[in-house]
């Protein structure tokens, strides 16, 4: 476990009666990489346990976006504890009450909201993200001897599936599930049809963005994987043996590593993904722009800032890529987030009859069940099913 930069004072005792506002605060680690901490909004004092846990996540090579999300959820939890006069070390009862209050608390209204708009509440998925972050925090706290193992054990329930063999009752599969969890409304992932994908590509403002969108639509890469690509990962030749790669045909390599733009592959397992000639062509066009616009090109990253004077030549960051997707998509229709391109690629593969193991390999999923979410019917599929049977005679209606 990574050593914490925030020592636990021997005299530190949580005081439930003290109300403090905690916030997620971006910091620069001594190694030079960006990370996050939880600090007092007024004094900027570090929260000992929360900040130490976030440092542990940084040392475990978790992505900056993951650490930021955990920091925001921990800050909200510890801010809530003060007025509630509760001690975080009490475990499941405290977390359960926090999640219940989040569920019934309306989200803050934006300036654009009118006085007549109904209040909005957090979804079940969002509540479970809070619960998962806090559960992992408590597991770390138990390993760090901040709470007892008994307190930590309450965050998981053990379930045993029983079955019969003749007249004998036999134990079956043993599973563990989080004790603090709410029901979610399951929805099929949103994806782009052929027209929507074409409109998004056409709406991009420059060659770099067009290559990025096309690459993600064709390969199903996550946005962090795409932004983490380096030029050495692109083997866009029919034969790459000259660079020490035996994989045939144009392809890219997806690897997990630390990058200057904090982009990080979710999967720790490297994989290779084939690319089409069209994607190769778009890359070469983008390279032409890169050569024309950069007098000195020293970045090893594939995607860099080219079209503005600020941070010229530096690696493209996640926030800028998100804005590009929103800006491009709203020119032609509903807003598109980057993960929809991954859903689009997976859905196209499944509907084209690509075998499940191949889809799993292309997406970098550890479990085969992860791709089941893409096996959904379209509106046209449902209409075809209704119209495929003989209609009820009009005289019987």
C-alpha positions as CSV (number, residue, x, y, z in Angstrom):
1,X,0.0,0.0,0.0
2,X,1.3,3.4,-0.9
3,X,2.5,5.5,2.1
4,X,0.2,8.3,3.0
5,X,1.5,11.9,3.0
6,X,-1.0,12.8,5.6
7,X,-0.1,11.3,9.0
8,X,-2.8,10.4,11.4
9,X,-2.3,12.5,14.6
10,X,-2.5,10.4,17.7
11,X,-4.7,13.0,19.3
12,X,-7.1,13.2,16.3
13,X,-10.7,12.2,17.4
14,X,-13.7,12.8,15.1
15,X,-16.0,15.3,16.7
16,X,-19.5,14.9,15.3
17,X,-20.6,18.2,16.7
18,X,-18.2,20.2,14.6
19,X,-19.7,21.2,11.2
20,X,-17.2,21.8,8.5
21,X,-17.6,22.2,4.7
22,X,-15.3,19.8,2.9
23,X,-14.5,20.1,-0.8
24,X,-12.6,18.1,-3.4
25,X,-9.4,20.0,-4.2
26,X,-7.0,19.4,-7.0
27,X,-3.3,19.0,-6.0
28,X,0.0,18.2,-7.7
29,X,1.7,15.2,-6.3
30,X,5.4,15.4,-5.5
31,X,6.0,13.1,-8.5
32,X,4.5,15.7,-10.8
33,X,1.2,14.1,-11.5
34,X,-2.2,15.6,-10.8
35,X,-4.3,14.1,-7.9
36,X,-7.1,15.1,-5.5
37,X,-7.5,15.7,-1.8
38,X,-10.4,16.6,0.5
39,X,-9.8,19.9,2.3
40,X,-11.7,22.4,4.5
41,X,-13.4,25.0,2.2
42,X,-12.2,27.9,4.4
43,X,-9.0,26.8,6.1
44,X,-7.8,24.3,3.5
45,X,-6.9,21.9,6.2
46,X,-6.6,18.4,4.8
47,X,-9.1,15.8,5.9
48,X,-6.8,13.1,7.3
49,X,-8.6,9.9,6.4
50,X,-10.2,11.0,3.1
51,X,-7.0,12.6,1.8
52,X,-4.9,9.6,2.8
53,X,-7.3,7.3,1.0
54,X,-7.1,9.4,-2.2
55,X,-3.3,9.2,-2.0
56,X,-3.6,5.5,-1.8
57,X,-5.7,5.5,-4.9
58,X,-3.1,7.6,-6.7
59,X,-0.4,5.2,-5.6
60,X,-2.5,2.3,-7.0
61,X,-2.4,4.0,-10.5
62,X,-6.1,4.8,-10.5
63,X,-7.1,7.4,-13.1
64,X,-7.3,11.0,-12.2
65,X,-11.0,11.1,-13.1
66,X,-11.7,8.2,-10.8
67,X,-9.8,9.9,-7.9
68,X,-11.7,13.2,-8.6
69,X,-15.1,11.4,-8.5
70,X,-14.1,9.7,-5.2
71,X,-12.9,13.0,-3.7
72,X,-16.2,14.7,-4.5
73,X,-18.3,11.9,-3.0
74,X,-16.1,11.7,0.1
75,X,-16.3,15.5,0.6
76,X,-20.1,15.4,0.3
77,X,-20.2,12.6,2.9
78,X,-18.0,14.2,5.5
79,X,-19.7,17.6,5.0
80,X,-23.0,15.9,5.8
81,X,-21.7,14.2,8.9
82,X,-21.2,17.4,10.9
83,X,-24.9,18.7,11.0
84,X,-26.0,15.1,11.3
85,X,-23.8,14.7,14.5
86,X,-22.7,11.3,13.4
87,X,-19.3,9.5,13.5
88,X,-18.2,8.1,10.2
89,X,-16.4,5.2,12.0
90,X,-19.8,3.7,12.9
91,X,-20.0,2.2,9.4
92,X,-23.1,0.9,7.6
93,X,-25.8,2.7,9.7
94,X,-24.2,6.0,8.9
95,X,-23.6,5.3,5.2
96,X,-27.2,4.0,4.8
97,X,-28.6,7.1,6.3
98,X,-26.5,9.3,4.1
99,X,-27.6,7.5,1.0
100,X,-31.3,7.7,2.0
101,X,-31.0,11.5,2.5
102,X,-29.3,11.8,-0.8
103,X,-32.2,10.0,-2.4
104,X,-34.8,12.3,-1.1
105,X,-32.8,15.6,-1.5
106,X,-33.5,17.5,-4.7
107,X,-30.6,18.5,-6.8
108,X,-29.8,22.3,-6.8
109,X,-31.7,24.1,-9.5
110,X,-29.7,25.7,-12.2
111,X,-30.0,29.4,-13.3
112,X,-31.9,28.3,-16.4
113,X,-34.5,26.4,-14.5
114,X,-37.9,28.1,-14.2
115,X,-39.9,28.4,-11.0
116,X,-42.4,25.9,-12.4
117,X,-39.9,23.1,-13.2
118,X,-40.3,19.9,-11.1
119,X,-37.3,19.2,-8.8
120,X,-34.8,16.7,-10.0
121,X,-33.4,13.8,-7.9
122,X,-30.3,11.6,-8.1
123,X,-30.8,8.4,-10.1
124,X,-30.3,5.0,-8.6
125,X,-27.1,4.7,-10.5
126,X,-25.7,7.8,-9.0
127,X,-26.7,6.8,-5.5
128,X,-24.9,3.4,-6.0
129,X,-21.8,5.2,-7.2
130,X,-21.8,7.1,-3.9
131,X,-22.3,3.8,-2.0
132,X,-19.6,2.0,-3.9
133,X,-17.0,4.8,-3.3
134,X,-17.8,4.9,0.4
135,X,-17.7,1.1,0.7
136,X,-14.2,1.0,-0.8
137,X,-13.1,3.8,1.5
138,X,-14.3,1.7,4.5
139,X,-12.4,-1.4,3.2
140,X,-9.3,0.7,3.1
141,X,-9.9,2.1,6.5
142,X,-10.1,-1.4,7.9
143,X,-6.8,-2.4,6.3
144,X,-5.3,0.8,7.8
145,X,-6.6,-0.1,11.3
146,X,-8.9,2.9,11.4
147,X,-12.0,0.8,12.0
148,X,-12.5,-2.7,13.1
149,X,-12.8,-5.7,10.7
150,X,-16.3,-6.3,12.1
151,X,-17.4,-2.8,11.0
152,X,-16.0,-3.3,7.5
153,X,-17.6,-6.8,7.2
154,X,-21.0,-5.2,7.5
155,X,-20.6,-3.6,4.1
156,X,-21.0,-6.9,2.3
157,X,-23.6,-9.6,2.5
158,X,-22.8,-13.3,1.8
159,X,-25.5,-15.2,-0.1
160,X,-25.6,-18.9,-0.7
161,X,-27.7,-20.4,-3.5
162,X,-29.2,-23.7,-2.5
163,X,-30.4,-26.5,-4.8
164,X,-31.9,-30.0,-4.4
165,X,-30.4,-33.3,-5.4
166,X,-33.2,-35.8,-5.0
167,X,-34.5,-35.1,-1.5
168,X,-31.3,-33.5,-0.3
169,X,-30.8,-29.8,0.0
170,X,-27.3,-28.9,-1.1
171,X,-25.4,-25.6,-0.9
172,X,-24.5,-24.0,-4.3
173,X,-22.7,-20.9,-5.4
174,X,-21.6,-18.4,-2.8
175,X,-21.7,-14.7,-3.7
176,X,-21.0,-11.4,-2.0
177,X,-22.9,-8.2,-2.6
178,X,-22.8,-4.7,-1.2
179,X,-25.1,-4.2,1.8
180,X,-25.7,-0.5,0.9
181,X,-27.3,-0.5,-2.5
182,X,-30.5,0.9,-4.1
183,X,-32.5,-0.3,-7.1
184,X,-31.6,1.1,-10.5
185,X,-33.8,1.6,-13.5
186,X,-32.1,-0.4,-16.2
187,X,-31.9,1.3,-19.5
188,X,-30.4,0.1,-22.7
189,X,-27.2,2.1,-23.6
190,X,-27.7,5.0,-26.0
191,X,-26.0,4.6,-29.4
192,X,-25.8,6.3,-32.7
193,X,-27.4,4.9,-35.9
194,X,-25.7,5.2,-39.2
195,X,-27.2,8.6,-39.9
196,X,-26.3,9.9,-36.4
197,X,-22.7,8.7,-36.7
198,X,-22.3,10.3,-40.1
199,X,-23.8,13.6,-38.8
200,X,-21.4,13.6,-35.9
201,X,-18.4,13.0,-38.1
202,X,-19.5,15.7,-40.5
203,X,-20.0,18.2,-37.7
204,X,-16.4,18.0,-36.4
205,X,-14.5,21.2,-37.0
206,X,-11.0,19.9,-37.9
207,X,-9.0,16.9,-39.0
208,X,-7.9,15.9,-35.5
209,X,-11.4,15.8,-34.1
210,X,-12.6,13.9,-37.2
211,X,-9.9,11.3,-36.7
212,X,-10.7,11.0,-33.0
213,X,-14.4,10.5,-33.5
214,X,-13.9,8.0,-36.4
215,X,-11.3,6.0,-34.4
216,X,-13.7,5.7,-31.4
217,X,-16.7,4.8,-33.6
218,X,-14.7,2.1,-35.5
219,X,-12.8,0.6,-32.6
220,X,-15.0,1.1,-29.5
221,X,-12.1,2.7,-27.5
222,X,-12.9,4.4,-24.3
223,X,-12.1,8.1,-24.3
224,X,-9.3,7.6,-21.8
225,X,-7.8,4.9,-24.0
226,X,-8.0,7.1,-27.1
227,X,-6.4,10.1,-25.4
228,X,-3.7,7.9,-23.9
229,X,-2.5,6.6,-27.3
230,X,1.1,7.4,-28.2
231,X,2.5,7.4,-31.8
232,X,4.4,4.2,-31.0
233,X,1.0,2.5,-30.4
234,X,-0.2,3.1,-34.0
235,X,0.9,0.4,-36.4
236,X,-0.9,1.5,-39.5
237,X,0.9,-0.8,-42.0
238,X,-0.1,-4.0,-43.6
239,X,3.1,-5.5,-42.2
240,X,4.5,-4.2,-38.9
241,X,7.3,-6.6,-38.4
242,X,9.8,-3.9,-39.1
243,X,8.8,-2.3,-35.8
244,X,8.9,-5.6,-33.9
245,X,5.1,-6.4,-34.1
246,X,3.9,-9.6,-35.7
247,X,0.2,-8.6,-35.9
248,X,-1.0,-8.4,-39.5
249,X,-2.8,-5.5,-40.9
250,X,-3.3,-1.9,-39.6
251,X,-4.0,-1.9,-35.9
252,X,-3.4,0.0,-32.7
253,X,-2.2,-1.1,-29.3
254,X,-4.0,-0.1,-26.1
255,X,-1.8,0.0,-23.0
256,X,-2.3,1.2,-19.5
257,X,0.3,3.7,-18.3
258,X,0.6,7.2,-16.9
259,X,0.3,10.0,-19.4
260,X,0.9,13.7,-19.3
261,X,-2.8,14.5,-19.9
262,X,-3.8,12.0,-17.1
263,X,-5.6,9.8,-19.6
264,X,-5.6,6.2,-18.4
265,X,-6.8,2.9,-19.9
266,X,-9.4,1.3,-17.6
267,X,-8.1,-2.2,-18.3
268,X,-4.7,-3.3,-17.1
269,X,-4.5,-5.9,-19.8
270,X,-3.0,-4.7,-23.1
271,X,-4.9,-5.4,-26.2
272,X,-4.6,-4.7,-30.0
273,X,-7.5,-3.5,-32.1
274,X,-7.6,-3.5,-35.9
275,X,-8.5,-0.3,-37.8
276,X,-9.8,0.3,-41.2
277,X,-8.2,2.0,-44.2
278,X,-10.6,4.9,-43.7
279,X,-9.3,5.5,-40.2
280,X,-5.7,5.3,-41.5
281,X,-6.5,8.0,-44.1
282,X,-8.0,10.3,-41.5
283,X,-4.9,9.9,-39.4
284,X,-2.6,10.8,-42.2
285,X,-4.7,13.9,-42.9
286,X,-4.4,14.9,-39.2
287,X,-0.6,14.4,-39.3
288,X,-0.4,16.9,-42.2
289,X,-2.1,19.5,-40.0
290,X,0.2,18.6,-37.1
291,X,3.3,19.1,-39.3
292,X,2.0,22.4,-40.6
293,X,1.0,23.9,-37.3
294,X,3.9,22.8,-35.0
295,X,7.3,24.1,-35.6
296,X,8.6,21.8,-32.9
297,X,6.7,18.6,-32.2
298,X,8.1,16.9,-29.1
299,X,5.0,15.2,-27.7
300,X,4.8,11.4,-28.0
301,X,1.0,11.6,-27.7
302,X,-1.3,11.0,-30.7
303,X,-3.8,13.7,-29.9
304,X,-2.4,17.2,-29.1
305,X,-3.7,20.8,-29.1
306,X,-3.3,22.2,-32.5
307,X,-6.0,24.7,-33.2
308,X,-5.6,27.3,-30.4
309,X,-2.5,29.2,-29.2
310,X,-2.9,28.1,-25.6
311,X,-1.0,24.9,-24.7
312,X,-0.1,24.4,-28.4
313,X,1.5,21.0,-28.9
314,X,0.5,19.7,-25.5
315,X,-1.5,16.5,-25.1
316,X,-5.2,16.9,-25.5
317,X,-7.0,16.6,-22.2
318,X,-10.2,14.8,-21.3
319,X,-12.2,18.0,-20.6
320,X,-11.4,19.5,-24.0
321,X,-12.3,16.2,-25.7
322,X,-15.7,16.2,-23.9
323,X,-16.4,19.8,-25.0
324,X,-15.5,18.9,-28.5
325,X,-18.1,16.0,-28.5
326,X,-20.8,18.3,-27.1
327,X,-20.0,21.1,-29.4
328,X,-20.0,19.0,-32.5
329,X,-23.1,16.9,-31.8
330,X,-25.3,19.9,-30.8
331,X,-24.7,21.3,-34.3
332,X,-26.8,18.5,-35.8
333,X,-29.0,17.1,-33.1
334,X,-29.0,15.8,-29.5
335,X,-25.8,16.0,-27.4
336,X,-23.5,13.0,-27.7
337,X,-21.0,11.9,-25.0
338,X,-17.9,10.0,-25.9
339,X,-19.0,6.7,-24.4
340,X,-21.9,6.5,-26.9
341,X,-19.3,5.8,-29.6
342,X,-18.3,2.7,-27.6
343,X,-21.9,1.6,-27.3
344,X,-22.3,2.3,-31.1
345,X,-19.3,0.1,-32.1
346,X,-20.4,-2.8,-29.8
347,X,-24.0,-2.7,-31.0
348,X,-22.9,-2.7,-34.6
349,X,-20.7,-5.7,-34.0
350,X,-23.4,-7.7,-32.1
351,X,-26.0,-6.9,-34.8
352,X,-23.5,-8.0,-37.5
353,X,-23.2,-11.4,-35.9
354,X,-19.6,-11.0,-34.6
355,X,-19.0,-13.8,-32.1
356,X,-19.2,-12.9,-28.4
357,X,-15.5,-13.7,-27.6
358,X,-14.4,-11.5,-30.4
359,X,-16.5,-8.6,-29.1
360,X,-15.2,-9.2,-25.6
361,X,-11.6,-9.0,-26.9
362,X,-12.2,-5.9,-28.9
363,X,-13.8,-4.0,-26.0
364,X,-11.3,-5.2,-23.4
365,X,-14.0,-6.7,-21.1
366,X,-12.8,-9.1,-18.5
367,X,-16.2,-10.8,-18.2
368,X,-18.3,-12.1,-21.1
369,X,-21.5,-10.9,-19.4
370,X,-20.4,-7.2,-19.8
371,X,-21.4,-7.3,-23.4
372,X,-24.9,-8.5,-22.8
373,X,-26.1,-4.9,-22.3
374,X,-25.5,-4.4,-26.1
375,X,-27.9,-7.2,-27.0
376,X,-31.0,-4.9,-27.2
377,X,-33.7,-4.5,-29.7
378,X,-34.2,-1.3,-31.8
379,X,-37.6,0.4,-32.3
380,X,-37.6,-1.2,-35.8
381,X,-36.9,-4.7,-34.4
382,X,-39.9,-4.4,-32.1
383,X,-42.2,-3.1,-34.9
384,X,-41.0,-5.9,-37.2
385,X,-41.9,-8.4,-34.5
386,X,-45.4,-7.1,-34.2
387,X,-46.0,-6.9,-37.9
388,X,-44.5,-10.4,-38.6
389,X,-47.6,-12.2,-37.3
390,X,-51.1,-12.2,-38.8
391,X,-53.1,-9.2,-37.7
392,X,-56.4,-9.6,-35.9
393,X,-59.3,-9.5,-38.5
394,X,-61.1,-6.2,-38.4
395,X,-64.4,-7.9,-37.8
396,X,-63.1,-9.2,-34.4
397,X,-61.9,-5.8,-33.2
